[in-house]
Structures are given as structure tokens and as C-alpha cells.
């Protein structure tokens, strides 16, 4: 099996670059980094990643939840949300998109590795 292709959607450049470095070290291929909802949608359509790591709060009017809805309408790409904090209403909106999981910022590399492996079929669900 080739490298699993991941799209990072994160509007804080330093966080996105650090995440890219960590993913590469874990053996994943980062196909792109998007900083806004519209950019995420366009990039996902063009590059068709295996999974999207989506920050919920993005620059501009479109948040990560709305971008995820648009992406999933075109192709059922698994979404894992990244978030520092969300209120209950935002969490309910996010849950309605059937995400594959949530990673709270800051997160440990092991947590990232486990959630990606589970969602890309590389680790049994009973391992931690």
C-alpha cells in the first residue's frame, strides 16, 4: 500500500507546518495545506486525499464544519477535526457531519498516530 494522503486544513501557518512535519515523520504524505474553507474545498476536490485533518475555526466566513459538509457532498472523505475549544452548539454541528474523530489542541503525537491509523485501516480499534 502506498503512502496515505492527508490534507491539512489549518489557518495558523506554524501549526500547519508542524503538523505536516509530524505526519511526514509518521509516514504519511501531506498532499496540501489549506488555510480557509473555500481553499480546503478546492484542494480536496483537486487532490482527493484519503483523509482531511480539519481545524474547526478557520479564517474567513466559512468554518471547518461548513467546509467539511461541502467536501463530503462531492466525495465521502473521512474528516478528523482539530480544535482547541468548541462550545456545545459548535460541537453538535460538527457531530452532524459524522466526523471520524476529534483531536484537541495541543495534542500528543501518539494521539495523532492512533486516530489516523484507526481511520486509515492500519490499526485494530482495540489498540491504544
C-alpha positions in Angstrom: 0.0 0.0 0.0 1.3 3.5 -0.9 1.6 6.4 1.4 -1.8 7.6 2.8 -2.6 11.1 1.5 -3.7 13.7 4.0 -5.0 17.2 3.5 -4.3 19.6 6.4 -6.8 22.5 6.9 -5.4 24.9 9.4 -5.2 28.6 9.3 -2.3 29.0 11.7 0.7 28.5 9.5 3.2 27.4 12.2 0.7 24.8 13.5 0.1 23.6 9.9 3.8 23.2 9.2 4.5 21.4 12.5 1.6 19.1 11.7 3.0 18.5 8.2 6.4 17.6 9.7 4.8 15.2 12.2 2.7 13.5 9.6 5.7 13.1 7.3 7.7 11.5 10.2 4.8 9.1 10.8 5.0 8.0 7.1 2.0 9.9 5.7 2.0 12.0 2.6 0.7 15.6 3.1 -0.9 16.5 -0.2 -1.6 20.1 0.7 -2.3 22.7 3.4 -5.3 24.9 3.2 -6.0 27.9 5.4 -9.6 28.7 4.6 -12.8 26.8 3.9 -13.0 27.6 0.2 -9.4 26.7 -0.3 -10.0 23.4 1.6 -12.9 22.5 -0.7 -11.0 23.3 -3.9 -7.9 21.5 -2.7 -9.9 18.4 -1.6 -11.7 18.3 -5.0 -8.4 18.6 -6.9 -6.2 16.3 -4.8 -8.7 13.8 -3.4 -6.9 12.9 -0.2 -7.6 9.8 1.8 -8.3 11.9 4.9 -8.7 15.5 6.0 -7.4 17.0 9.2 -9.8 20.0 9.6 -9.5 22.8 12.1 -13.0 23.8 13.1 -12.2 27.5 13.3 -10.8 29.0 10.1 -10.1 32.4 8.8 -12.9 33.9 6.8 -16.6 33.4 6.9 -16.7 29.7 6.3 -15.7 27.5 9.2 -14.3 24.0 9.0 -17.6 22.3 9.6 -19.2 24.0 6.6 -16.1 23.2 4.5 -16.4 19.5 5.6 -20.0 19.4 4.5 -19.1 20.7 1.0 -16.2 18.2 0.7 -18.3 15.3 1.8 -21.1 16.2 -0.7 -18.6 15.5 -3.5 -16.8 12.5 -2.0 -17.1 10.8 1.3 -13.6 11.7 2.6 -13.0 10.9 6.3 -12.7 14.1 8.4 -10.9 14.4 11.7 -11.5 17.7 13.4 -8.8 19.7 15.2 -9.9 22.1 17.9 -8.6 24.0 20.9 -12.1 24.6 22.3 -15.6 24.4 21.0 -18.9 25.3 22.6 -21.8 22.8 22.8 -23.6 24.2 19.7 -20.5 24.0 17.6 -19.8 20.5 18.8 -23.3 19.5 17.8 -22.9 21.0 14.4 -19.6 19.1 14.0 -21.1 15.8 15.2 -23.8 16.2 12.5 -21.1 15.8 9.8 -20.2 12.3 11.1 -16.5 13.0 11.7 -14.1 10.1 12.3 -12.8 11.8 15.4 -11.6 14.9 17.2 -8.1 15.9 18.3 -7.9 18.6 21.0 -5.1 21.1 20.6 -2.4 20.7 21.8 -2.3 17.0 21.1 0.4 14.4 21.6 1.9 12.7 18.5 0.8 9.3 19.8 -2.8 10.5 19.8 -2.4 11.7 16.3 -0.8 8.4 15.2 -3.6 6.3 16.8 -6.5 8.3 15.4 -5.0 8.3 11.9 -4.1 4.6 12.0 -7.6 3.7 13.1 -9.3 5.7 10.4 -7.0 4.6 7.6 -7.3 0.9 8.4 -3.8 0.5 9.8 -4.6 -0.4 13.5 -7.2 -2.5 15.1 -9.8 -0.4 17.0 -8.9 -2.2 20.3 -5.3 -1.0 20.4 -4.2 2.3 22.1 
